[in-house]
Amino acid sequence: MNPRNTLAALLAAGLTAATLAAPAHAAYPDRPIKIVVPYVAGGSSDVIARAISDELGAVLGQSVVVENRAGAGSMIGTGYVANEAADGYTLLIADVPFTIVPALYRERVKYDVQKDFAPIALLGVAPTYLFVNPSFPVKTAPELVKAAKDRPGTISIGSGGNGALTHLMAELFMINTGSQLVHVPYKGAGAAVNDLAAGQIQTSFTTMASASALYQAKRLRPIAVSSPQRQKDTPDVPTFQEAGIPNMTVESWWGLVAPAGVNKQTLDTLSQAMTKVMQATRVKARMSAVGVTAPADTSPRALENLVKVDLARWKGVVERANIKLE
């Protein structure tokens, strides 16, 4: 054999052996993943994050930890994730304030929810109900509208606080019906529904998860629900659309997002994994316990579209209701 050919063959064999021996580039994920919840532990976003974390870890073959970074109406945790490396190892549980906060705190928000985040999956939705005190002589949403127009500025509507979803739902209701109610903000939804049950206020928007115990005790009466269809647990409660009140099909939602710039392969891996996670019986059970159901479409596009619609909706409500927060 020609010595040159022999040398070339040996070099080629050596390179091949070196290539085989060299460690391949690690496939995602090769280390633990962190899901940031921008609230304190115990709330619905925290429950959902912990419901999906173990299942997601099992699907991906890596541990998934939940970290609470609360403060500034979710801005601290959200801003933290926006500035993390776009490598798929830091994710965020986003919910309705993700789209409300930019309208309320325009100058204080240091991130752009559409430009600085990439959608992974829409995790769940939950409607809000319009409740009244059982002693209040109003049994339907149209009756409430009539009463408010007959006596403008005399019927109170509570909320979980200025700028909360329950407050914006009240403003949206007034905008869409041309009625005038007196907004009474509380420090949390629980305080609002307690005062509603006690007759201190006449009406309030809230989720069934917040009102369940008082509703079961017949101390609250739901007169309309904001979902597209009636809810199976409250089949006698009509939707706002059925009640003839337009533009009130609005639901709370929860989604999983990553910092913008994560490569498509990693995003696809996460999205496909979440499709499996959301089908898990124990995940559905834990979400159901806080009144959340998985939507028919959990895709990144579904979450992206929802965020776009909500950003426009809440910006319009904040501007029309002239809501200003310090």
BADREN-687130 format. One record per residue (C-alpha): z, x, y; residue in three letters; residue number from 1. Coordinates in steps of 0.02 Angstrom, whole numbers. Each point is the difference from the previous one (the first is absolute). Layout:
((Z; X; Y); 'Ala'; NUM)
...
// end
This chain:
((0; 0; 0); 'Met'; 1)
((-37; 60; 175); 'Asn'; 2)
((161; 70; 77); 'Pro'; 3)
((-32; -98; 159); 'Arg'; 4)
((-15; -163; -98); 'Asn'; 5)
((159; 44; -96); 'Thr'; 6)
((94; 31; 163); 'Leu'; 7)
((-65; -161; 75); 'Ala'; 8)
((52; -96; -155); 'Ala'; 9)
((174; 74; 5); 'Leu'; 10)
((20; -38; 184); 'Leu'; 11)
((-58; -179; -26); 'Ala'; 12)
((119; -22; -146); 'Ala'; 13)
((142; 73; 104); 'Gly'; 14)
((-35; -118; 145); 'Leu'; 15)
((-8; -149; -117); 'Thr'; 16)
((166; 48; -80); 'Ala'; 17)
((78; 24; 172); 'Ala'; 18)
((-64; -168; 57); 'Thr'; 19)
((70; -87; -154); 'Leu'; 20)
((166; 89; 19); 'Ala'; 21)
((16; -40; 187); 'Ala'; 22)
((100; -157; 37); 'Pro'; 23)
((-108; -146; 54); 'Ala'; 24)
((31; -78; 171); 'His'; 25)
((141; -125; -26); 'Ala'; 26)
((-55; -180; -1); 'Ala'; 27)
((89; -124; 113); 'Tyr'; 28)
((143; -27; -13); 'Pro'; 29)
((84; 161; -54); 'Asp'; 30)
((167; -27; 88); 'Arg'; 31)
((113; -146; 52); 'Pro'; 32)
((-65; -133; 120); 'Ile'; 33)
((105; -72; 140); 'Lys'; 34)
((-9; -180; 62); 'Ile'; 35)
((76; -21; 172); 'Val'; 36)
((80; -166; 48); 'Val'; 37)
((19; -12; 191); 'Pro'; 38)
((158; -106; -15); 'Tyr'; 39)
((175; 13; -70); 'Val'; 40)
((28; -28; -185); 'Ala'; 41)
((18; -177; -66); 'Gly'; 42)
((-137; -93; 94); 'Gly'; 43)
((-158; -72; -75); 'Ser'; 44)
((-105; 156; 35); 'Ser'; 45)
((131; 107; -86); 'Asp'; 46)
((9; -117; -149); 'Val'; 47)
((-190; 3; -18); 'Ile'; 48)
((-8; 190; 16); 'Ala'; 49)
((129; 21; -138); 'Arg'; 50)
((-86; -132; -106); 'Ala'; 51)
((-164; 97; 0); 'Ile'; 52)
((67; 178; 0); 'Ser'; 53)
((53; 14; -182); 'Asp'; 54)
((-157; -87; -62); 'Glu'; 55)
((-113; 106; 109); 'Leu'; 56)
((87; 156; -63); 'Gly'; 57)
((-30; -54; -179); 'Ala'; 58)
((-185; -33; 32); 'Val'; 59)
((-28; 166; 91); 'Leu'; 60)
((114; 105; -108); 'Gly'; 61)
((103; 62; 147); 'Gln'; 62)
((164; -53; 77); 'Ser'; 63)
((-13; -113; 153); 'Val'; 64)
((148; -1; 118); 'Val'; 65)
((43; -123; 138); 'Val'; 66)
((63; 65; 167); 'Glu'; 67)
((69; -112; 139); 'Asn'; 68)
((-41; 56; 177); 'Arg'; 69)
((58; -142; 109); 'Ala'; 70)
((3; -21; 188); 'Gly'; 71)
((-94; -58; 155); 'Ala'; 72)
((-66; -157; -82); 'Gly'; 73)
((-86; 100; -140); 'Ser'; 74)
((-81; 125; 119); 'Met'; 75)
((102; 149; -60); 'Ile'; 76)
((-48; -12; -183); 'Gly'; 77)
((-179; -52; 38); 'Thr'; 78)
((-24; 143; 124); 'Gly'; 79)
((73; 122; -125); 'Tyr'; 80)
((-128; -45; -133); 'Val'; 81)
((-143; 3; 126); 'Ala'; 82)
((40; 184; 33); 'Asn'; 83)
((22; 52; -181); 'Glu'; 84)
((-131; 99; -95); 'Ala'; 85)
((-147; -106; -58); 'Ala'; 86)
((20; 50; -182); 'Asp'; 87)
((59; -161; -82); 'Gly'; 88)
((179; 57; -25); 'Tyr'; 89)
((77; -100; 143); 'Thr'; 90)
((-35; -187; 6); 'Leu'; 91)
((64; -143; 107); 'Leu'; 92)
((50; -179; -34); 'Ile'; 93)
((-79; -95; 144); 'Ala'; 94)
((38; -181; 43); 'Asp'; 95)
((-27; -123; 142); 'Val'; 96)
((86; 107; 135); 'Pro'; 97)
((-134; 129; -38); 'Phe'; 98)
((-117; -115; 98); 'Thr'; 99)
((127; -78; 120); 'Ile'; 100)
((81; 159; 68); 'Val'; 101)
((-160; 68; 82); 'Pro'; 102)
((-12; -159; 104); 'Ala'; 103)
((184; 0; 48); 'Leu'; 104)
((25; 185; 37); 'Tyr'; 105)
((-171; 60; 55); 'Arg'; 106)
((57; 156; 92); 'Glu'; 107)
((136; 48; -124); 'Arg'; 108)
((-108; -6; -156); 'Val'; 109)
((-60; 176; -39); 'Lys'; 110)
((-119; -46; -141); 'Tyr'; 111)
((-153; -110; -24); 'Asp'; 112)
((19; -111; -153); 'Val'; 113)
((-188; -9; -28); 'Gln'; 114)
((-43; 182; 32); 'Lys'; 115)
((153; 90; -67); 'Asp'; 116)
((20; -88; -168); 'Phe'; 117)
((-105; -32; -155); 'Ala'; 118)
((28; -161; -99); 'Pro'; 119)
((44; 12; -185); 'Ile'; 120)
((52; -173; -57); 'Ala'; 121)
((57; -169; 61); 'Leu'; 122)
((163; -27; -94); 'Leu'; 123)
((59; -174; 39); 'Gly'; 124)
((4; -149; 117); 'Val'; 125)
((127; -132; 47); 'Ala'; 126)
((-18; -150; 114); 'Pro'; 127)
((121; -54; 134); 'Thr'; 128)
((69; -175; 9); 'Tyr'; 129)
((39; -106; 151); 'Leu'; 130)
((174; -69; -31); 'Phe'; 131)
((101; -130; 92); 'Val'; 132)
((181; -53; -13); 'Asn'; 133)
((10; -153; -114); 'Pro'; 134)
((88; -101; 137); 'Ser'; 135)
((-141; 33; 123); 'Phe'; 136)
((-108; -159; 7); 'Pro'; 137)
((-164; 89; -36); 'Val'; 138)
((-76; 0; -173); 'Lys'; 139)
((-173; 74; 28); 'Thr'; 140)
((-80; 136; 105); 'Ala'; 141)
((-103; -127; 101); 'Pro'; 142)
((162; -94; 38); 'Glu'; 143)
((76; 162; 63); 'Leu'; 144)
((-150; 29; 112); 'Val'; 145)
((14; -177; 72); 'Lys'; 146)
((187; 17; 29); 'Ala'; 147)
((-25; 169; 86); 'Ala'; 148)
((-135; -73; 113); 'Lys'; 149)
((104; -154; 40); 'Asp'; 150)
((151; 109; 42); 'Arg'; 151)
((-69; 172; 47); 'Pro'; 152)
((125; 140; 5); 'Gly'; 153)
((140; -95; -88); 'Thr'; 154)
((-29; 41; -185); 'Ile'; 155)
((59; 171; -57); 'Ser'; 156)
((-87; 113; -125); 'Ile'; 157)
((92; 150; -70); 'Gly'; 158)
((-69; 166; -58); 'Ser'; 159)
((57; 163; -78); 'Gly'; 160)
((-15; 86; 169); 'Gly'; 161)
((-118; 32; 145); 'Asn'; 162)
((-165; 65; -68); 'Gly'; 163)
((41; -44; -181); 'Ala'; 164)
((-131; -91; -104); 'Leu'; 165)
((105; -158; 10); 'Thr'; 166)
((-4; 11; 190); 'His'; 167)
((-188; 28; 5); 'Leu'; 168)
((-26; -145; -121); 'Met'; 169)
((96; -111; 121); 'Ala'; 170)
((-109; 59; 144); 'Glu'; 171)
((-157; -25; -103); 'Leu'; 172)
((58; -177; -42); 'Phe'; 173)
((25; -40; 184); 'Met'; 174)
((-168; 76; 48); 'Ile'; 175)
((-93; -97; -134); 'Asn'; 176)
((85; -166; 35); 'Thr'; 177)
((24; 8; 188); 'Gly'; 178)
((185; -36; -25); 'Ser'; 179)
((150; 79; 85); 'Gln'; 180)
((153; 49; -101); 'Leu'; 181)
((150; 105; 53); 'Val'; 182)
((1; 166; -91); 'His'; 183)
((172; 59; -57); 'Val'; 184)
((-3; 178; -70); 'Pro'; 185)
((130; 57; -127); 'Tyr'; 186)
((41; 169; -75); 'Lys'; 187)
((-87; -33; -164); 'Gly'; 188)
((-74; -147; -95); 'Ala'; 189)
((162; -34; -92); 'Gly'; 190)
((95; -37; 160); 'Ala'; 191)
((-138; -116; 60); 'Ala'; 192)
((-4; -105; -159); 'Val'; 193)
((190; -10; -5); 'Asn'; 194)
((3; -73; 175); 'Asp'; 195)
((-144; -115; -45); 'Leu'; 196)
((99; -67; -148); 'Ala'; 197)
((152; -21; 113); 'Ala'; 198)
((-102; -101; 126); 'Gly'; 199)
((14; 127; 140); 'Gln'; 200)
((-190; 4; 12); 'Ile'; 201)
((-128; -130; -54); 'Gln'; 202)
((-137; 100; -84); 'Thr'; 203)
((-53; 174; -55); 'Ser'; 204)
((-133; 96; -93); 'Phe'; 205)
((56; 109; -144); 'Thr'; 206)
((-45; 47; -178); 'Thr'; 207)
((66; -93; -150); 'Met'; 208)
((84; 161; -56); 'Ala'; 209)
((109; -6; 157); 'Ser'; 210)
((32; -188; -11); 'Ala'; 211)
((7; -29; -188); 'Ser'; 212)
((188; -28; -20); 'Ala'; 213)
((12; -120; 147); 'Leu'; 214)
((-159; -89; -52); 'Tyr'; 215)
((66; -23; -177); 'Gln'; 216)
((160; -71; 75); 'Ala'; 217)
((-107; -124; 100); 'Lys'; 218)
((64; 69; 164); 'Arg'; 219)
((-176; 41; 60); 'Leu'; 220)
((-159; -105; -8); 'Arg'; 221)
((-170; 86; -6); 'Pro'; 222)
((-136; -99; 89); 'Ile'; 223)
((-150; 119; -15); 'Ala'; 224)
((-51; 163; -83); 'Val'; 225)
((-118; 133; 68); 'Ser'; 226)
((-89; 38; -165); 'Ser'; 227)
((-181; -51; -37); 'Pro'; 228)
((60; -118; -136); 'Gln'; 229)
((163; -89; -40); 'Arg'; 230)
((127; 105; -91); 'Gln'; 231)
((42; -42; -181); 'Lys'; 232)
((188; 7; 36); 'Asp'; 233)
((-16; -122; 146); 'Thr'; 234)
((-145; -115; -48); 'Pro'; 235)
((54; -136; 123); 'Asp'; 236)
((-12; 115; 151); 'Val'; 237)
((-173; -10; 82); 'Pro'; 238)
((-93; 147; 73); 'Thr'; 239)
((-26; 7; 187); 'Phe'; 240)
((-185; -29; -31); 'Gln'; 241)
((41; -160; -93); 'Glu'; 242)
((113; -50; 143); 'Ala'; 243)
((-145; 16; 121); 'Gly'; 244)
((64; 156; 88); 'Ile'; 245)
((-135; 135; 1); 'Pro'; 246)
((13; 190; -3); 'Asn'; 247)
((172; 1; -82); 'Met'; 248)
((-53; 70; -169); 'Thr'; 249)
((99; 160; 17); 'Val'; 250)
((96; 92; -135); 'Glu'; 251)
((119; 145; -7); 'Ser'; 252)
((-77; 143; -97); 'Trp'; 253)
((41; 170; -73); 'Trp'; 254)
((-121; 142; -32); 'Gly'; 255)
((-6; 180; -54); 'Leu'; 256)
((-87; 125; 115); 'Val'; 257)
((-23; 188; 13); 'Ala'; 258)
((-32; 115; 148); 'Pro'; 259)
((-182; -2; 52); 'Ala'; 260)
((-104; 141; -71); 'Gly'; 261)
((57; -10; -181); 'Val'; 262)
((-154; 38; -107); 'Asn'; 263)
((-90; -145; -83); 'Lys'; 264)
((38; 57; -177); 'Gln'; 265)
((187; -2; 34); 'Thr'; 266)
((-10; -169; 87); 'Leu'; 267)
((-98; -70; -147); 'Asp'; 268)
((128; 68; -122); 'Thr'; 269)
((141; -84; 97); 'Leu'; 270)
((-93; -163; 21); 'Ser'; 271)
((-45; -11; -184); 'Gln'; 272)
((179; 42; -48); 'Ala'; 273)
((66; -137; 114); 'Met'; 274)
((-115; -127; -82); 'Thr'; 275)
((92; 35; -163); 'Lys'; 276)
((170; 3; 85); 'Val'; 277)
((-25; -172; 78); 'Met'; 278)
((-39; -75; -170); 'Gln'; 279)
((166; 57; -73); 'Ala'; 280)
((116; -144; -44); 'Thr'; 281)
((157; 83; 66); 'Arg'; 282)
((-84; 39; 166); 'Val'; 283)
((-52; -181; 21); 'Lys'; 284)
((176; -57; -45); 'Ala'; 285)
((85; 112; 127); 'Arg'; 286)
((-120; -50; 137); 'Met'; 287)
((20; -184; -42); 'Ser'; 288)
((188; 20; 21); 'Ala'; 289)
((-28; 33; 186); 'Val'; 290)
((-130; -138; 19); 'Gly'; 291)
((-152; 113; -9); 'Val'; 292)
((-154; -32; -106); 'Thr'; 293)
((-145; 117; -39); 'Ala'; 294)
((-162; -56; 84); 'Pro'; 295)
((-158; -30; -100); 'Ala'; 296)
((-81; 150; 85); 'Asp'; 297)
((109; 156; 12); 'Thr'; 298)
((-142; 119; 45); 'Ser'; 299)
((2; 125; 144); 'Pro'; 300)
((-134; -105; 86); 'Arg'; 301)
((111; -155; -8); 'Ala'; 302)
((141; 94; 85); 'Leu'; 303)
((-117; 76; 128); 'Glu'; 304)
((-70; -171; 46); 'Asn'; 305)
((173; -77; 12); 'Leu'; 306)
((60; 137; 117); 'Val'; 307)
((-152; -23; 111); 'Lys'; 308)
((26; -189; 13); 'Val'; 309)
((187; 15; 31); 'Asp'; 310)
((-19; 133; 135); 'Leu'; 311)
((-113; -116; 99); 'Ala'; 312)
((108; -154; -33); 'Arg'; 313)
((166; 75; 55); 'Trp'; 314)
((-74; 89; 150); 'Lys'; 315)
((-67; -169; 57); 'Gly'; 316)
((168; -88; -28); 'Val'; 317)
((100; 135; 90); 'Val'; 318)
((-118; -5; 149); 'Glu'; 319)
((-11; -190; 12); 'Arg'; 320)
((188; -23; -21); 'Ala'; 321)
((31; 144; 121); 'Asn'; 322)
((125; 82; -118); 'Ile'; 323)
((70; 160; 74); 'Lys'; 324)
((126; 109; -90); 'Leu'; 325)
((85; 156; 69); 'Glu'; 326)
// end
